[in-house]
Amino acid sequence: MPELAFIVTNSTTLPDAAKIVERAGELGQKITRLPGLDLHTLDFELESGEQMGVRLMTDPIPDLADCPTGPTSAGLDKLQEAPSHIIVHVPSLGSDPMAAMVALAALTTAVMSATEAVATMLGDGVVFHREEVFVSMAEAGVATGTPPPLLLVEITVAPEDGDRMSFLTHGLTLTGRDEELYVTCSHQGDMGLNFVFSLIEEFTEDPSFTYETGSMVPYPTEDGIGAEVNEALLCQRQANPTGEGPPVMRIDLPD
């Protein structure tokens, strides 16, 4: 399966190939520049023998106005202001999807280091992660050999009725689950996102763990994660709120 990444950039010229090679090596990816005549493409050979193409597109990413946003994503104004984007393409990075994600993130970070990167999305991801966030996630993946939770599982944010909002995950199914996580909370509170982060870490560390429908889920309080029944929330299940995709485990935080 081809591996793709998309980099939104403020640069209108091809990245520096030598800098890409150097940064890739620092991230554990030995690559070699291949000769080419295309003024908009750089070609490299990976240690595996696969080729990587880096293609400069001198126009913005299409349909940016419809791109979902989340806590790690770049602002829509920054994305729309960028004049160009880069497509990174590798035919294959092996049969292990987790190792392939780490390798692709490292190679993409190498390309980002040689251009004025604004934000990046891997493959069929859902949000364009801010440049500094993506780089830190890629470096964490290289250090541990596995994608960090927030690279593997993306989060989008949406308004709800009244003074409420929701967080929806995209990627928990990559850990072998058949559902995603859907958490609603007040706009005024600051515990909702931390709660989502903690559940994502819990679910990715132990893919076999879950909360049964009707069970009580400990939730964050000022003193940490509540452990008592009166500091817990009902676990529900429903169809995906987007109207497509896997069903969700729903948890509603109080106002």
Order of alpha helices (4+ residues) and beta strands (2+ residues): beta-alpha-beta-beta-beta-alpha-beta-alpha-beta-beta-alpha-alpha-beta-beta-beta-alpha-beta-beta-beta-beta-beta-beta
